[in-house]
Amino acid sequence: MLHPYSVSRGQRIYSIFTSGLIHKDWGHLFMNMFSFFFIAFALERQIGSLQFSILYLASLALSDLSSILKHKEHFGYHSLGASGAISALVFSYILFFPNSSFYLFLIPIPINAVIFGFLYLIYSAYASKHASEINHDAHFFGALAGIIITIIFNPWVVSHFFTQLTSH
């Protein structure tokens, strides 16, 4: 598990990555893998396996940075899961496929990817300000990392994104 108190003191640095390999429960793992399944393969075809791997691993680490800084003095705080990296993949996917539709679990109503992304960021920012067992900071900063890394590797995606939005 990620233990920001230890990491900020130069210990257990490896947990920045290993915390993404474990999940709280089967539901947490299922939601991450469910999201991964529906976007990862199309995204990997779009950007290639190497860039996909870099995006995933870098976002996993970057999504934890805010938690490390925020909780560096909280000995009892721990975090786990791959949600930050999954958020990065989702937002990278949105840059390439802004007119696609997302579905919220158990709600069979399509939501435009850009609208979904916007609402996701607002919710994550709101939820991170309120006490919760869920590390919403990782969701929010994972999403931002996904956007930034995707643009660094593919600067043309910005014009592609706006062209796709205005072509419908």
DSSP file (Angstrom, degrees, kcal/mol; ACC not computed):
  #  RESIDUE AA STRUCTURE BP1 BP2  ACC     N-H-->O    O-->H-N    N-H-->O    O-->H-N    TCO  KAPPA ALPHA  PHI   PSI    X-CA   Y-CA   Z-CA
    1    1 A M              0   0    0      0, 0.0     2,-0.4     0, 0.0    79,-0.2   0.000 360.0 360.0 360.0 150.4    0.0    0.0    0.0
    2    2 A L  B     -A   79   0A   0     77,-2.8    77,-1.9    17,-0.1     3,-0.1  -0.634 360.0-173.9 -73.8 127.4    1.0    3.6   -0.6
    3    3 A H    >>  -     0   0    0     -2,-0.4     4,-2.4     9,-0.3     3,-0.9  -0.843   6.5-167.9-124.3  91.7    2.0    5.1    2.8
    4    4 A P  H 3> S+     0   0    0      0, 0.0     4,-2.7     0, 0.0     5,-0.2   0.810  85.0  60.4 -52.4 -35.6    2.6    8.8    2.0
    5    5 A Y  H 34 S+     0   0    0     69,-0.4     4,-0.4    72,-0.4     6,-0.1   0.935 112.2  38.2 -57.8 -47.2    4.2    9.4    5.5
    6    6 A S  H X4>S+     0   0    0     -3,-0.9     5,-2.6     2,-0.2     3,-1.2   0.923 115.5  51.9 -70.8 -45.3    6.9    6.8    4.6
    7    7 A V  H ><5S+     0   0    0     -4,-2.4     3,-2.1     1,-0.3    -2,-0.2   0.899 105.0  55.8 -60.8 -41.3    7.4    7.8    1.0
    8    8 A S  T 3<5S+     0   0    0     -4,-2.7    -1,-0.3     1,-0.3    -2,-0.2   0.678 107.5  51.6 -66.4 -14.8    7.8   11.4    1.9
    9    9 A R  T < 5S-     0   0    0     -3,-1.2    -1,-0.3    -4,-0.4    -2,-0.2   0.145 126.3 -99.9-105.5  16.7   10.7   10.3    4.1
   10   10 A G  T < 5S+     0   0    0     -3,-2.1     2,-0.3     1,-0.3     3,-0.3   0.620  85.6 119.9  79.1  13.9   12.4    8.3    1.4
   11   11 A Q  S   <S+     0   0    0     -5,-2.6    -1,-0.3     1,-0.2    -2,-0.2  -0.809  70.3   9.1-110.7 152.8   11.1    4.9    2.5
   12   12 A R    >   +     0   0    0     -2,-0.3     3,-1.7     1,-0.1    -9,-0.3   0.824  68.9 158.2  52.4  38.2    8.9    2.4    0.6
   13   13 A I  T >   +     0   0    0     -3,-0.3     3,-2.2     1,-0.3     4,-0.3   0.860  66.5  68.0 -57.6 -36.5    9.3    4.4   -2.7
   14   14 A Y  T >> S+     0   0    0      1,-0.3     4,-2.4     2,-0.2     3,-1.8   0.759  81.9  75.9 -54.7 -26.2    8.4    1.2   -4.6
   15   15 A S  H <> S+     0   0    0     -3,-1.7     4,-1.7     1,-0.3    -1,-0.3   0.669  75.8  75.9 -66.8 -14.3    4.8    1.5   -3.1
   16   16 A I  H <4 S+     0   0    0     -3,-2.2    -1,-0.3    -4,-0.2    -2,-0.2   0.869 113.2  24.1 -59.6 -34.5    4.1    4.3   -5.6
   17   17 A F  H X4 S+     0   0    0     -3,-1.8     3,-1.4    -4,-0.3    -2,-0.2   0.837 120.6  54.6 -97.3 -42.9    3.8    1.5   -8.1
   18   18 A T  H >< S+     0   0    0     -4,-2.4     3,-1.7     1,-0.3     4,-0.4   0.789  96.6  67.3 -67.3 -25.1    3.0   -1.6   -6.1
   19   19 A S  G >< S+     0   0    0     -4,-1.7    62,-3.3     1,-0.3     3,-0.6   0.763  93.9  61.0 -64.7 -22.1    0.0    0.1   -4.5
   20   20 A G  G <  S+     0   0    0     -3,-1.4    -1,-0.3     1,-0.2    -2,-0.2   0.529  96.2  60.7 -79.7  -5.7   -1.6    0.0   -8.0
   21   21 A L  G <  S+     0   0    0     -3,-1.7     2,-0.3    -4,-0.2    -1,-0.2   0.562  99.9  60.7 -96.3 -10.3   -1.4   -3.8   -8.0
   22   22 A I    <   -     0   0    0     -3,-0.6    59,-0.6    -4,-0.4     2,-0.3  -0.870  63.8-163.6-119.7 153.2   -3.7   -4.3   -5.0
   23   23 A H        -     0   0    0     -2,-0.3    58,-0.1    58,-0.1     3,-0.1  -0.924  29.7-118.5-134.6 157.5   -7.3   -3.2   -4.4
   24   24 A K  S    S-     0   0    0     -2,-0.3     2,-0.3    56,-0.2    -1,-0.1   0.900  88.1 -23.0 -62.3 -43.9   -9.5   -2.9   -1.4
   25   25 A D  S  > S-     0   0    0     -3,-0.0     4,-2.2     1,-0.0     5,-0.2  -0.909  74.9 -82.5-157.7 179.8  -12.0   -5.5   -2.5
   26   26 A W  H  > S+     0   0    0     -2,-0.3     4,-2.9     1,-0.2     5,-0.2   0.847 123.6  56.1 -64.6 -34.4  -13.4   -7.3   -5.5
   27   27 A G  H  > S+     0   0    0      2,-0.2     4,-2.5     1,-0.2    -1,-0.2   0.910 107.8  48.1 -64.1 -42.6  -15.8   -4.5   -6.3
   28   28 A H  H  > S+     0   0    0      2,-0.2     4,-1.9     1,-0.2    -2,-0.2   0.937 114.9  45.2 -62.4 -48.1  -12.9   -2.0   -6.5
   29   29 A L  H  X S+     0   0    0     -4,-2.2     4,-2.7     1,-0.2     5,-0.3   0.916 112.3  52.6 -61.7 -43.7  -10.9   -4.3   -8.7
   30   30 A F  H  X S+     0   0    0     -4,-2.9     4,-3.0     1,-0.2     5,-0.2   0.924 108.0  49.7 -60.0 -46.3  -13.9   -5.0  -10.9
   31   31 A M  H  X S+     0   0    0     -4,-2.5     4,-2.1     1,-0.2    -1,-0.2   0.910 113.4  46.2 -63.1 -41.3  -14.7   -1.4  -11.5
   32   32 A N  H  X S+     0   0    0     -4,-1.9     4,-2.5     2,-0.2    -1,-0.2   0.937 117.1  43.0 -65.1 -45.3  -11.1   -0.6  -12.5
   33   33 A M  H  X S+     0   0    0     -4,-2.7     4,-2.8     2,-0.2    -2,-0.2   0.845 111.5  55.1 -71.6 -32.6  -10.9   -3.7  -14.8
   34   34 A F  H  X S+     0   0    0     -4,-3.0     4,-1.5    -5,-0.3    -1,-0.2   0.936 112.1  43.3 -62.4 -47.7  -14.3   -3.0  -16.2
   35   35 A S  H  X S+     0   0    0     -4,-2.1     4,-1.1    -5,-0.2     5,-0.3   0.921 113.9  51.9 -63.1 -44.7  -13.3    0.5  -17.2
   36   36 A F  H >X S+     0   0    0     -4,-2.5     4,-2.9     1,-0.2     3,-0.8   0.930 106.3  54.4 -57.0 -47.9   -9.9   -0.8  -18.5
   37   37 A F  H 3< S+     0   0    0     -4,-2.8     4,-0.4     1,-0.2    -1,-0.2   0.870 108.7  47.5 -56.4 -41.1  -11.6   -3.4  -20.6
   38   38 A F  H 3< S+     0   0    0     -4,-1.5    -1,-0.2    -5,-0.1    -2,-0.2   0.658 128.2  18.3 -81.9 -15.0  -13.9   -0.9  -22.4
   39   39 A I  H <X S+     0   0    0     -4,-1.1     4,-2.2    -3,-0.8     5,-0.2   0.670 105.2  75.0-123.7 -26.5  -11.2    1.7  -23.3
   40   40 A A  H  X S+     0   0    0     -4,-2.9     4,-2.9    -5,-0.3     5,-0.2   0.872  94.3  49.8 -65.2 -41.4   -7.7    0.2  -23.1
   41   41 A F  H  > S+     0   0    0     -4,-0.4     4,-2.0    -5,-0.4    -1,-0.2   0.910 113.6  44.9 -69.1 -41.1   -7.6   -1.9  -26.2
   42   42 A A  H  > S+     0   0    0      2,-0.2     4,-1.7     1,-0.2    -1,-0.2   0.901 115.4  49.2 -66.1 -40.1   -8.9    0.9  -28.5
   43   43 A L  H  X S+     0   0    0     -4,-2.2     4,-2.4     2,-0.2     5,-0.3   0.915 109.7  50.8 -66.0 -42.7   -6.5    3.4  -26.8
   44   44 A E  H  X S+     0   0    0     -4,-2.9     4,-2.7     1,-0.2    -1,-0.2   0.899 109.1  51.2 -63.2 -40.0   -3.5    1.0  -27.2
   45   45 A R  H  < S+     0   0    0     -4,-2.0    -1,-0.2    -5,-0.2    -2,-0.2   0.875 112.4  48.7 -61.5 -35.9   -4.3    0.5  -30.9
   46   46 A Q  H  < S+     0   0    0     -4,-1.7    -2,-0.2     1,-0.1    -1,-0.2   0.902 127.7  19.9 -71.2 -43.0   -4.4    4.3  -31.2
   47   47 A I  H  < S-     0   0    0     -4,-2.4     4,-0.4     1,-0.1    -2,-0.2   0.562 107.7-113.1-110.4 -10.3   -1.1    5.1  -29.4
   48   48 A G     X  -     0   0    0     -4,-2.7     4,-2.2    -5,-0.3     5,-0.2   0.039  30.6 -82.5  91.6 156.7    0.9    1.8  -29.5
   49   49 A S  H  > S+     0   0    0      2,-0.2     4,-2.5     1,-0.2     5,-0.2   0.871 123.6  50.8 -66.0 -40.5    1.9   -0.5  -26.7
   50   50 A L  H  > S+     0   0    0      2,-0.2     4,-2.4     1,-0.2     5,-0.2   0.956 114.1  43.0 -65.1 -49.6    5.0    1.4  -25.6
   51   51 A Q  H  > S+     0   0    0     -4,-0.4     4,-2.8     1,-0.2    -1,-0.2   0.885 113.5  53.5 -63.7 -37.9    3.3    4.7  -25.3
   52   52 A F  H  X S+     0   0    0     -4,-2.2     4,-2.5     2,-0.2    -1,-0.2   0.928 110.0  47.3 -60.7 -46.0    0.3    3.0  -23.6
   53   53 A S  H  X S+     0   0    0     -4,-2.5     4,-2.6     2,-0.2     5,-0.3   0.905 113.1  48.0 -64.0 -42.7    2.6    1.4  -21.0
   54   54 A I  H  X S+     0   0    0     -4,-2.4     4,-2.8     2,-0.2     5,-0.4   0.928 111.6  50.8 -63.4 -44.7    4.4    4.6  -20.3
   55   55 A L  H  X S+     0   0    0     -4,-2.8     4,-2.0    -5,-0.2    -2,-0.2   0.927 113.4  45.6 -57.6 -46.7    1.1    6.5  -20.0
   56   56 A Y  H  X S+     0   0    0     -4,-2.5     4,-2.0    -5,-0.2    -2,-0.2   0.955 117.9  40.4 -64.5 -52.1   -0.2    3.9  -17.5
   57   57 A L  H  X S+     0   0    0     -4,-2.6     4,-1.9     2,-0.2    -2,-0.2   0.910 116.8  47.8 -68.2 -43.2    3.0    3.6  -15.4
   58   58 A A  H  X S+     0   0    0     -4,-2.8     4,-3.0    -5,-0.3    -1,-0.2   0.906 113.5  48.7 -64.6 -40.3    3.7    7.4  -15.3
   59   59 A S  H  X S+     0   0    0     -4,-2.0     4,-2.7    -5,-0.4    -1,-0.2   0.858 106.0  57.4 -68.2 -35.0    0.1    8.2  -14.5
   60   60 A L  H  X S+     0   0    0     -4,-2.0     4,-0.6    -5,-0.2    -1,-0.2   0.936 114.1  38.9 -58.9 -45.7    0.1    5.6  -11.7
   61   61 A A  H >X S+     0   0    0     -4,-1.9     3,-0.8     1,-0.2     4,-0.8   0.933 117.0  48.9 -70.3 -46.9    3.1    7.4  -10.1
   62   62 A L  H >X S+     0   0    0     -4,-3.0     3,-0.7     1,-0.3     4,-0.7   0.848 104.7  58.8 -65.0 -33.8    1.9   11.0  -10.9
   63   63 A S  H 3< S+     0   0    0     -4,-2.7     4,-0.4     1,-0.2    -1,-0.3   0.772 105.8  50.9 -67.3 -22.9   -1.6   10.3   -9.5
   64   64 A D  H <X S+     0   0    0     -3,-0.8     4,-2.5    -4,-0.6    -1,-0.2   0.660  89.1  81.0 -85.9 -17.1   -0.1    9.4   -6.2
   65   65 A L  H <X S+     0   0    0     -4,-0.8     4,-2.5    -3,-0.7     5,-0.2   0.903  91.1  50.1 -58.3 -42.8    2.1   12.6   -5.9
   66   66 A S  H  X S+     0   0    0     -4,-0.7     4,-2.7     1,-0.2    -1,-0.2   0.892 111.3  49.5 -63.6 -37.7   -0.8   14.7   -4.6
   67   67 A S  H  > S+     0   0    0     -4,-0.4     4,-2.4     2,-0.2    -1,-0.2   0.892 109.9  51.3 -67.4 -39.3   -1.6   12.1   -2.0
   68   68 A I  H  < S+     0   0    0     -4,-2.5     4,-0.4     2,-0.2    -2,-0.2   0.932 115.1  42.1 -63.2 -45.2    2.0   12.0   -0.9
   69   69 A L  H >< S+     0   0    0     -4,-2.5     3,-0.6    -5,-0.2    -2,-0.2   0.915 117.6  46.1 -67.7 -42.6    2.1   15.7   -0.5
   70   70 A K  H 3< S+     0   0    0     -4,-2.7     3,-0.2    -5,-0.2    -2,-0.2   0.847 124.4  31.1 -69.1 -35.2   -1.3   16.1    1.1
   71   71 A H  T >< S+     0   0    0     -4,-2.4     3,-1.6    -5,-0.2   -66,-0.2   0.115  77.7 118.0-114.6  21.0   -0.8   13.2    3.6
   72   72 A K  T <  S+     0   0    0     -3,-0.6    -1,-0.2    -4,-0.4    -2,-0.1   0.712  85.1  41.5 -64.4 -19.4    2.9   13.3    4.3
   73   73 A E  T 3  S+     0   0    0     -3,-0.2     2,-0.9    -4,-0.2    -1,-0.3   0.353  92.6  93.3-106.2   4.3    2.3   14.1    7.9
   74   74 A H    X   -     0   0    0     -3,-1.6     3,-1.8     1,-0.2   -69,-0.4  -0.788  51.6-175.3-102.4  92.9   -0.6   11.6    8.4
   75   75 A F  T 3  S+     0   0    0     -2,-0.9    -1,-0.2     1,-0.3   -69,-0.1   0.824  80.9  53.8 -57.5 -34.9    1.0    8.4    9.7
   76   76 A G  T 3  S+     0   0    0    -71,-0.1     2,-0.4     2,-0.0    -1,-0.3   0.474  84.8 105.1 -82.7  -1.7   -2.3    6.5    9.6
   77   77 A Y    <   +     0   0    0     -3,-1.8   -72,-0.4    -6,-0.2     2,-0.3  -0.660  40.9 166.9 -87.4 133.3   -3.1    7.3    5.9
   78   78 A H        -     0   0    0     -2,-0.4     2,-0.3   -75,-0.2   -75,-0.2  -0.950  12.0-166.9-135.7 157.1   -2.8    4.6    3.3
   79   79 A S  B     +A    2   0A   0    -77,-1.9   -77,-2.8    -2,-0.3     2,-0.3  -0.990   8.7 170.8-144.5 151.8   -3.9    4.3   -0.3
   80   80 A L        +     0   0    0     -2,-0.3    55,-0.2   -79,-0.2   -60,-0.2  -0.978  26.4  70.5-154.7 164.4   -4.2    1.6   -2.8
   81   81 A G        -     0   0    0    -62,-3.3     3,-0.3   -59,-0.6   -60,-0.1  -0.255  68.5 -99.5 110.3 164.7   -5.6    0.7   -6.2
   82   82 A A  S  > S+     0   0    0    -62,-0.2     4,-2.5     1,-0.2     3,-0.3   0.166  79.0 116.1-103.6  14.5   -5.0    1.6   -9.9
   83   83 A S  H  > S+     0   0    0      1,-0.2     4,-2.6     2,-0.2     5,-0.2   0.828  72.8  55.1 -59.8 -35.2   -7.8    4.2  -10.2
   84   84 A G  H  > S+     0   0    0     -3,-0.3     4,-1.8     2,-0.2    -1,-0.2   0.929 111.9  43.4 -63.3 -44.2   -5.4    7.0  -10.9
   85   85 A A  H  > S+     0   0    0     -3,-0.3     4,-2.0     2,-0.2    -2,-0.2   0.883 113.2  51.9 -68.5 -38.2   -3.9    5.2  -13.8
   86   86 A I  H  X S+     0   0    0     -4,-2.5     4,-2.4     1,-0.2    -2,-0.2   0.910 107.9  52.5 -64.2 -41.3   -7.3    4.1  -15.0
   87   87 A S  H  X S+     0   0    0     -4,-2.6     4,-2.3    -5,-0.2    -1,-0.2   0.896 107.0  53.4 -59.9 -39.8   -8.5    7.7  -14.9
   88   88 A A  H  X S+     0   0    0     -4,-1.8     4,-2.2     1,-0.2    -1,-0.2   0.918 109.0  48.0 -61.4 -43.6   -5.5    8.7  -17.0
   89   89 A L  H  X S+     0   0    0     -4,-2.0     4,-2.6     1,-0.2    -2,-0.2   0.911 110.1  52.7 -63.6 -41.9   -6.4    6.1  -19.7
   90   90 A V  H  X S+     0   0    0     -4,-2.4     4,-2.1     1,-0.2    -2,-0.2   0.924 112.3  44.2 -59.9 -45.0  -10.0    7.3  -19.7
   91   91 A F  H  X S+     0   0    0     -4,-2.3     4,-1.6     2,-0.2    -1,-0.2   0.826 111.6  52.1 -75.2 -30.2   -9.0   10.9  -20.3
   92   92 A S  H  X S+     0   0    0     -4,-2.2     4,-1.6    -5,-0.2    -1,-0.2   0.928 110.1  50.7 -64.4 -44.4   -6.4   10.0  -22.9
   93   93 A Y  H  X S+     0   0    0     -4,-2.6     4,-2.9     1,-0.2    -2,-0.2   0.901 106.3  55.0 -57.7 -43.6   -9.2    8.0  -24.6
   94   94 A I  H  < S+     0   0    0     -4,-2.1    -1,-0.2     1,-0.2    -2,-0.2   0.879 103.7  55.2 -61.3 -38.1  -11.5   11.0  -24.4
   95   95 A L  H  < S+     0   0    0     -4,-1.6    -1,-0.2     1,-0.2    -2,-0.2   0.901 116.7  36.4 -61.5 -39.5   -8.9   13.2  -26.2
   96   96 A F  H  < S+     0   0    0     -4,-1.6    -2,-0.2     1,-0.2    -1,-0.2   0.819 131.8  28.1 -81.8 -31.8   -8.8   10.7  -29.1
   97   97 A F    ><  +     0   0    0     -4,-2.9     3,-1.6    -5,-0.2    -1,-0.2  -0.507  66.9 156.4-129.9  62.9  -12.5    9.8  -29.1
   98   98 A P  T 3  S+     0   0    0      0, 0.0    16,-1.0     0, 0.0    15,-0.3   0.706  73.5  55.2 -67.6 -19.3  -14.4   12.8  -27.8
   99   99 A N  T 3  S+     0   0    0     14,-0.1    -5,-0.1    13,-0.1    -2,-0.0   0.360  84.5 108.3 -95.7   6.7  -17.6   11.9  -29.5
  100  100 A S    <   -     0   0    0     -3,-1.6    13,-2.6    -6,-0.1     2,-0.4  -0.270  67.7-119.8 -74.3 169.7  -17.8    8.4  -28.0
  101  101 A S  E     -B  112   0B   0     11,-0.2     2,-0.3    12,-0.1    11,-0.2  -0.890  18.9-160.1-115.2 144.4  -20.3    7.6  -25.3
  102  102 A F  E     -B  111   0B   0      9,-3.1     9,-2.8    -2,-0.4     2,-0.4  -0.860   7.3-149.2-115.5 155.1  -19.8    6.4  -21.8
  103  103 A Y        -     0   0    0     -2,-0.3     2,-0.3     7,-0.2     3,-0.1  -0.986  14.0-130.1-124.7 134.7  -22.3    4.6  -19.6
  104  104 A L    >   -     0   0    0      5,-0.5     3,-2.5     3,-0.5     5,-0.2  -0.621  49.7 -83.2 -77.9 144.3  -22.4    4.8  -15.8
  105  105 A F  T 3  S-     0   0    0     -2,-0.3    -1,-0.1     1,-0.3   -74,-0.0  -0.231 112.1  -0.5 -53.7 126.6  -22.6    1.4  -14.2
  106  106 A L  T 3  S+     0   0    0      1,-0.1    -1,-0.3    -3,-0.1    -2,-0.0   0.453 108.2 103.3  71.3   4.7  -26.2    0.1  -14.2
  107  107 A I    <   -     0   0    0     -3,-2.5     2,-1.2     2,-0.1    -3,-0.5  -0.933  59.0-158.3-116.2 108.0  -27.6    3.2  -15.9
  108  108 A P        +     0   0    0      0, 0.0    -3,-0.1     0, 0.0    -5,-0.0  -0.075  55.7 110.9 -82.0  39.9  -28.3    2.4  -19.6
  109  109 A I        -     0   0    0     -2,-1.2    -5,-0.5    -5,-0.2     2,-0.1  -0.956  67.6-126.7-114.7 121.8  -28.2    6.1  -20.8
  110  110 A P        -     0   0    0      0, 0.0     2,-0.4     0, 0.0    -7,-0.2  -0.406  21.4-162.2 -69.0 141.0  -25.2    7.1  -23.0
  111  111 A I  E     -B  102   0B   0     -9,-2.8    -9,-3.1    -2,-0.1     5,-0.0  -0.991  28.0-109.2-122.8 128.0  -23.2   10.1  -21.9
  112  112 A N  E  >  -B  101   0B   0     -2,-0.4     4,-3.0   -11,-0.2   -11,-0.2  -0.271  29.1-123.1 -53.4 139.4  -21.0   12.0  -24.3
  113  113 A A  H  > S+     0   0    0    -13,-2.6     4,-2.7   -15,-0.3     5,-0.2   0.862 109.6  49.6 -57.1 -41.3  -17.3   11.3  -23.4
  114  114 A V  H  > S+     0   0    0    -16,-1.0     4,-2.5   -14,-0.2    -1,-0.2   0.915 113.0  46.2 -67.3 -42.8  -16.5   15.0  -23.0
  115  115 A I  H  > S+     0   0    0      2,-0.2     4,-2.6     1,-0.2     5,-0.2   0.920 112.7  50.9 -64.6 -42.9  -19.5   15.6  -20.7
  116  116 A F  H  X S+     0   0    0     -4,-3.0     4,-2.6     1,-0.2    -2,-0.2   0.937 111.2  48.7 -57.5 -47.3  -18.6   12.5  -18.7
  117  117 A G  H  X S+     0   0    0     -4,-2.7     4,-2.3     2,-0.2    -2,-0.2   0.909 111.2  49.1 -60.2 -44.7  -15.0   13.7  -18.3
  118  118 A F  H  X S+     0   0    0     -4,-2.5     4,-2.2     1,-0.2    -1,-0.2   0.934 114.1  45.1 -61.5 -47.5  -16.1   17.2  -17.2
  119  119 A L  H  X S+     0   0    0     -4,-2.6     4,-2.7     1,-0.2    -2,-0.2   0.869 110.9  54.7 -64.9 -36.9  -18.5   15.8  -14.7
  120  120 A Y  H  X S+     0   0    0     -4,-2.6     4,-2.7    -5,-0.2    -1,-0.2   0.911 109.1  47.2 -62.7 -43.9  -15.9   13.3  -13.5
  121  121 A L  H  X S+     0   0    0     -4,-2.3     4,-2.5     2,-0.2     5,-0.2   0.914 113.1  48.5 -65.1 -43.0  -13.4   16.0  -12.8
  122  122 A I  H  X S+     0   0    0     -4,-2.2     4,-2.5     2,-0.2    -2,-0.2   0.942 114.2  45.9 -62.4 -47.0  -15.9   18.2  -11.0
  123  123 A Y  H  X S+     0   0    0     -4,-2.7     4,-3.3     1,-0.2     5,-0.2   0.925 112.8  49.7 -62.6 -44.6  -17.1   15.2   -8.8
  124  124 A S  H  X S+     0   0    0     -4,-2.7     4,-2.0     2,-0.2    -1,-0.2   0.903 112.0  47.9 -62.8 -41.3  -13.5   14.1   -8.1
  125  125 A A  H  X S+     0   0    0     -4,-2.5     4,-0.8     2,-0.2    -1,-0.2   0.925 115.7  45.0 -64.4 -44.1  -12.5   17.7   -7.0
  126  126 A Y  H >< S+     0   0    0     -4,-2.5     3,-0.9    -5,-0.2     4,-0.5   0.945 114.2  48.0 -63.2 -49.0  -15.6   18.0   -4.8
  127  127 A A  H >< S+     0   0    0     -4,-3.3     3,-0.9     1,-0.3    -1,-0.2   0.812 104.4  59.9 -66.1 -30.5  -15.2   14.5   -3.3
  128  128 A S  H 3< S+     0   0    0     -4,-2.0    -1,-0.3     1,-0.2    -2,-0.2   0.754 100.9  56.2 -70.2 -21.7  -11.5   15.0   -2.5
  129  129 A K  T << S+     0   0    0     -3,-0.9     2,-0.4    -4,-0.8    -1,-0.2   0.624 101.8  67.1 -82.4 -13.8  -12.4   18.0   -0.4
  130  130 A H  S <  S-     0   0    0     -3,-0.9     0, 0.0    -4,-0.5     0, 0.0  -0.867 100.2 -93.7-112.0 142.6  -14.7   15.9    1.8
  131  131 A A        +     0   0    0     -2,-0.4     2,-0.3     2,-0.1    -2,-0.1  -0.254  61.1 150.8 -55.5 129.9  -13.6   13.1    4.1
  132  132 A S        -     0   0    0     -4,-0.1     4,-0.1     2,-0.1    -1,-0.0  -0.987  55.7-128.9-158.9 153.3  -13.8    9.8    2.3
  133  133 A E  S    S+     0   0    0     -2,-0.3     2,-0.3     2,-0.1    -1,-0.1   0.693  90.5  86.0 -74.9 -19.9  -12.1    6.5    2.3
  134  134 A I  S    S-     0   0    0     -7,-0.1     2,-1.7     1,-0.1     3,-0.2  -0.661  82.5-129.7 -88.1 135.8  -11.7    6.8   -1.4
  135  135 A N    >>  +     0   0    0     -2,-0.3     4,-1.0   -55,-0.2     3,-0.6  -0.600  36.4 166.6 -84.9  81.1   -8.6    8.6   -2.7
  136  136 A H  H 3>  +     0   0    0     -2,-1.7     4,-2.6     1,-0.2    -1,-0.2   0.734  69.9  68.9 -70.3 -21.8  -10.4   11.0   -5.1
  137  137 A D  H 3> S+     0   0    0      1,-0.2     4,-3.0     2,-0.2     5,-0.3   0.910  98.1  51.7 -59.8 -41.0   -7.2   13.1   -5.4
  138  138 A A  H <> S+     0   0    0     -3,-0.6     4,-1.9     2,-0.2    -1,-0.2   0.882 109.4  49.9 -63.8 -37.7   -5.7   10.1   -7.3
  139  139 A H  H  X S+     0   0    0     -4,-1.0     4,-2.1     2,-0.2    -2,-0.2   0.957 115.0  43.0 -62.9 -50.2   -8.6   10.1   -9.7
  140  140 A F  H  X S+     0   0    0     -4,-2.6     4,-2.0     1,-0.2    -2,-0.2   0.944 119.3  40.9 -63.7 -50.8   -8.4   13.8  -10.4
  141  141 A F  H  X S+     0   0    0     -4,-3.0     4,-2.3   -78,-0.2    -1,-0.2   0.782 111.9  56.7 -74.7 -25.3   -4.6   14.0  -10.7
  142  142 A G  H  X S+     0   0    0     -4,-1.9     4,-2.4    -5,-0.3    -1,-0.2   0.911 107.4  49.5 -64.7 -42.8   -4.5   10.7  -12.7
  143  143 A A  H  X S+     0   0    0     -4,-2.1     4,-2.0     2,-0.2    -2,-0.2   0.928 112.3  47.0 -61.4 -45.7   -7.0   12.3  -15.2
  144  144 A L  H  X S+     0   0    0     -4,-2.0     4,-2.7     1,-0.2     5,-0.2   0.905 111.1  51.7 -63.2 -41.3   -4.8   15.4  -15.5
  145  145 A A  H  X S+     0   0    0     -4,-2.3     4,-2.9     1,-0.2     5,-0.3   0.909 108.0  52.7 -61.4 -41.3   -1.7   13.3  -15.9
  146  146 A G  H  X S+     0   0    0     -4,-2.4     4,-1.9     1,-0.2    -1,-0.2   0.905 111.2  46.2 -61.0 -41.9   -3.4   11.3  -18.7
  147  147 A I  H  X S+     0   0    0     -4,-2.0     4,-2.2     2,-0.2    -2,-0.2   0.948 116.0  44.5 -64.6 -49.2   -4.3   14.5  -20.5
  148  148 A I  H  X S+     0   0    0     -4,-2.7     4,-2.4     2,-0.2    -2,-0.2   0.924 114.8  46.6 -65.6 -46.3   -0.8   16.0  -20.1
  149  149 A I  H  X S+     0   0    0     -4,-2.9     4,-2.4     1,-0.2     5,-0.2   0.909 111.9  51.8 -64.1 -41.3    1.2   12.9  -21.1
  150  150 A T  H  X S+     0   0    0     -4,-1.9     4,-2.3    -5,-0.3    -1,-0.2   0.918 111.6  46.6 -61.2 -42.9   -1.1   12.3  -24.1
  151  151 A I  H  < S+     0   0    0     -4,-2.2    -1,-0.2     2,-0.2    -2,-0.2   0.878 109.9  54.0 -68.1 -37.4   -0.5   15.8  -25.3
  152  152 A I  H  < S+     0   0    0     -4,-2.4    -2,-0.2     1,-0.2    -1,-0.2   0.937 117.1  36.8 -61.2 -46.1    3.2   15.6  -24.7
  153  153 A F  H  < S+     0   0    0     -4,-2.4    -2,-0.2     1,-0.2    -1,-0.2   0.807 133.7  25.7 -74.7 -30.4    3.4   12.4  -26.9
  154  154 A N    ><  +     0   0    0     -4,-2.3     3,-2.5    -5,-0.2     4,-0.3  -0.618  62.7 171.1-136.6  72.3    0.8   13.5  -29.4
  155  155 A P  T >  S+     0   0    0      0, 0.0     3,-1.3     0, 0.0     4,-0.5   0.798  78.1  65.8 -56.7 -28.3    0.6   17.3  -29.6
  156  156 A W  T 3> S+     0   0    0      1,-0.3     4,-2.2     2,-0.2     3,-0.2   0.663  80.1  81.3 -66.9 -16.1   -1.7   17.0  -32.6
  157  157 A V  H <> S+     0   0    0     -3,-2.5     4,-2.9     1,-0.2    -1,-0.3   0.775  82.6  62.9 -64.8 -24.6   -4.4   15.4  -30.5
  158  158 A V  H <> S+     0   0    0     -3,-1.3     4,-2.0    -4,-0.3    -1,-0.2   0.955 108.6  38.9 -65.0 -49.2   -5.5   18.9  -29.3
  159  159 A S  H  > S+     0   0    0     -4,-0.5     4,-2.5    -3,-0.2    -2,-0.2   0.887 115.8  53.6 -68.0 -36.8   -6.5   20.0  -32.8
  160  160 A H  H  X S+     0   0    0     -4,-2.2     4,-2.8     2,-0.2     5,-0.2   0.928 107.3  52.3 -59.1 -45.6   -7.9   16.5  -33.4
  161  161 A F  H  X S+     0   0    0     -4,-2.9     4,-2.0     1,-0.2    -2,-0.2   0.933 113.7  41.5 -57.2 -50.0  -10.0   16.8  -30.3
  162  162 A F  H  X S+     0   0    0     -4,-2.0     4,-2.0     2,-0.2    -1,-0.2   0.847 113.3  53.5 -71.7 -33.0  -11.5   20.1  -31.2
  163  163 A T  H  X S+     0   0    0     -4,-2.5     4,-1.1     2,-0.2    -1,-0.2   0.925 110.1  48.1 -63.8 -44.0  -12.0   19.1  -34.9
  164  164 A Q  H  < S+     0   0    0     -4,-2.8     4,-0.4     1,-0.2     3,-0.3   0.890 111.3  50.9 -63.8 -39.1  -13.9   16.0  -33.7
  165  165 A L  H >< S+     0   0    0     -4,-2.0     3,-0.6     1,-0.2    -1,-0.2   0.891 114.5  42.2 -65.6 -39.4  -16.1   18.0  -31.4
  166  166 A T  H 3< S+     0   0    0     -4,-2.0    -1,-0.2     1,-0.2    -2,-0.2   0.570  99.8  72.8 -86.8  -8.2  -17.0   20.6  -34.0
  167  167 A S  T 3<        0   0    0     -4,-1.1    -1,-0.2    -3,-0.3    -2,-0.2   0.579 360.0 360.0 -83.1  -7.4  -17.6   18.0  -36.8
  168  168 A H    <         0   0    0     -3,-0.6    -1,-0.2    -4,-0.4    -2,-0.1   0.429 360.0 360.0-103.9 360.0  -20.8   16.7  -35.3
